[in-house]
Amino acid sequence: MNTGSDRGTNESATGDAATEATAQAAEGSAEETAEEKPHVSKAPAFIKARRSLHLSWQVGVFVVGLAVIAAGVAMLVLPGPGWVAIFAGLAIWATEFAWAHLVLRWTKRKVTEAAQKALDPKVRRRNIILTTTGLVIAGALIGFYLWKYGLVLPWDLKDQ
């Protein structure tokens, strides 16, 4: 009697796994069809109804996206979240332009791959070793400089 119930449990577990695999395949195909859909403008319907108004809308979206991206590029060298602003500008463009939508999707995929790669134990170990080596070399160079010249601040320099 136990044998029959065990068999039933195994069959239901196998059935559940098959059901999950089918559900995952359906989700995967749904995502693929969602990605393959043609890009549609996110402008309101009354704007899309008039060609000149829609063109003005697209120019406005392009200018706003360009301004956000330009601010992001500036923030790469200035204080601020440069990459976040660049991706935000790209997302603004992606609401209206199919090419920007494709670039944003490619960027998301590459960032996800890089994040997964960074979590790999071998890569983490290598990064920790390289960082530690760099810090030791920098510390040795700073120590040598201080031993050779001492601590002389730039504003304490005397004319020689």
C-alpha positions as CSV (number, residue, x, y, z in Angstrom):
1,M,0.0,0.0,0.0
2,N,2.9,2.3,0.8
3,T,4.4,1.5,-2.6
4,G,1.3,2.7,-4.4
5,S,1.2,5.9,-2.5
6,D,5.0,6.5,-3.1
7,R,4.5,5.9,-6.8
8,G,1.6,8.4,-6.8
9,T,3.8,10.9,-5.0
10,N,6.6,10.5,-7.5
11,E,4.2,10.7,-10.4
12,S,2.7,13.9,-9.1
13,A,6.1,15.4,-8.4
14,T,7.1,14.5,-12.0
15,G,3.8,16.0,-13.2
16,D,4.4,19.2,-11.2
17,A,7.9,19.5,-12.7
18,A,6.5,19.1,-16.2
19,T,3.8,21.6,-15.5
20,E,6.4,24.1,-14.2
21,A,8.6,23.5,-17.2
22,T,5.6,24.1,-19.5
23,A,4.7,27.3,-17.6
24,Q,8.3,28.5,-17.8
25,A,8.3,27.8,-21.5
26,A,5.1,29.7,-21.9
27,E,6.5,32.6,-20.0
28,G,9.6,32.5,-22.1
29,S,7.6,32.5,-25.3
30,A,5.4,35.3,-23.9
31,E,8.5,37.4,-23.2
32,E,9.9,36.7,-26.7
33,T,6.6,37.8,-28.3
34,A,6.5,40.9,-26.1
35,E,10.1,41.7,-27.2
36,E,9.2,41.1,-30.8
37,K,6.2,43.4,-30.9
38,P,6.8,46.5,-32.9
39,H,7.6,49.6,-30.9
40,V,4.6,51.8,-30.2
41,S,4.7,55.4,-29.3
42,K,3.7,56.2,-25.7
43,A,2.2,59.6,-26.7
44,P,-1.4,60.2,-25.8
45,A,-4.0,59.2,-28.5
46,F,-4.9,62.8,-29.3
47,I,-1.3,63.6,-30.0
48,K,-0.8,60.5,-32.2
49,A,-3.9,61.5,-34.2
50,R,-2.3,64.6,-35.6
51,R,0.9,64.2,-37.5
52,S,2.4,67.6,-36.8
53,L,1.5,67.4,-33.1
54,H,3.1,63.9,-32.9
55,L,6.2,65.1,-34.6
56,S,6.4,68.0,-32.1
57,W,6.0,65.6,-29.3
58,Q,8.8,63.4,-30.6
59,V,11.1,66.4,-31.0
60,G,10.3,67.4,-27.4
61,V,11.0,63.9,-26.1
62,F,14.3,63.9,-28.0
63,V,15.3,67.3,-26.6
64,V,14.4,66.3,-23.0
65,G,16.2,62.9,-23.4
66,L,19.2,64.6,-24.9
67,A,19.3,67.1,-22.0
68,V,19.2,64.3,-19.4
69,I,21.9,62.4,-21.2
70,A,24.1,65.5,-21.5
71,A,23.7,66.1,-17.8
72,G,24.6,62.4,-17.2
73,V,27.8,62.8,-19.3
74,A,28.7,65.9,-17.3
75,M,28.1,64.0,-14.1
76,L,30.6,61.4,-15.1
77,V,33.3,63.9,-14.3
78,L,31.3,66.0,-11.8
79,P,29.6,64.8,-8.6
80,G,26.4,63.0,-9.4
81,P,24.9,59.8,-10.6
82,G,26.2,60.0,-14.2
83,W,25.3,56.5,-15.4
84,V,21.9,56.7,-13.9
85,A,21.1,59.9,-15.7
86,I,22.4,58.5,-19.0
87,F,20.2,55.4,-18.7
88,A,17.3,57.6,-17.6
89,G,17.7,59.7,-20.8
90,L,17.9,56.6,-22.8
91,A,14.6,55.4,-21.2
92,I,13.0,58.7,-22.1
93,W,14.1,58.2,-25.7
94,A,12.8,54.6,-25.6
95,T,9.3,55.9,-25.0
96,E,9.2,57.2,-28.6
97,F,12.0,55.7,-30.6
98,A,12.4,52.1,-31.5
99,W,16.2,52.3,-31.9
100,A,16.5,53.7,-28.3
101,H,14.2,50.9,-27.1
102,L,16.5,48.3,-28.7
103,V,19.6,50.0,-27.3
104,L,18.0,50.1,-23.8
105,R,17.1,46.4,-24.0
106,W,20.6,45.5,-25.1
107,T,22.1,47.6,-22.3
108,K,19.8,46.0,-19.7
109,R,20.9,42.5,-20.9
110,K,24.6,43.4,-20.8
111,V,24.3,44.9,-17.3
112,T,22.4,41.8,-16.1
113,E,25.2,39.6,-17.5
114,A,27.9,41.7,-15.9
115,A,26.1,41.5,-12.6
116,Q,25.9,37.7,-12.8
117,K,29.5,37.5,-13.8
118,A,30.5,39.7,-10.9
119,L,28.8,37.3,-8.5
120,D,30.9,34.4,-9.8
121,P,33.2,33.3,-6.9
122,K,36.3,33.1,-9.2
123,V,35.8,36.6,-10.5
124,R,35.2,38.0,-7.0
125,R,38.3,36.3,-5.8
126,R,40.3,37.7,-8.7
127,N,38.9,41.2,-8.1
128,I,39.7,41.0,-4.4
129,I,43.3,39.9,-5.1
130,L,43.8,42.6,-7.7
131,T,42.4,45.3,-5.3
132,T,44.5,44.1,-2.5
133,T,47.6,44.1,-4.7
134,G,46.9,47.6,-5.9
135,L,46.4,48.9,-2.4
136,V,49.7,47.2,-1.2
137,I,51.6,48.8,-4.1
138,A,50.0,52.2,-3.5
139,G,50.8,51.9,0.2
140,A,54.4,51.0,-0.6
141,L,54.8,54.0,-2.9
142,I,53.3,56.4,-0.4
143,G,55.5,54.9,2.3
144,F,58.6,55.3,0.2
145,Y,57.7,58.9,-0.7
146,L,57.1,59.8,3.0
147,W,60.4,58.1,4.0
148,K,62.4,59.9,1.3
149,Y,60.8,63.4,1.4
150,G,58.7,63.5,4.6
151,L,55.3,65.0,5.0
152,V,55.5,68.3,3.2
153,L,52.1,69.8,2.4
154,P,51.9,71.8,-0.9
155,W,51.0,75.1,0.9
156,D,54.1,74.8,3.2
157,L,56.6,74.8,0.4
158,K,59.3,77.4,0.6
159,D,60.9,79.1,-2.3
160,Q,64.1,77.3,-3.0
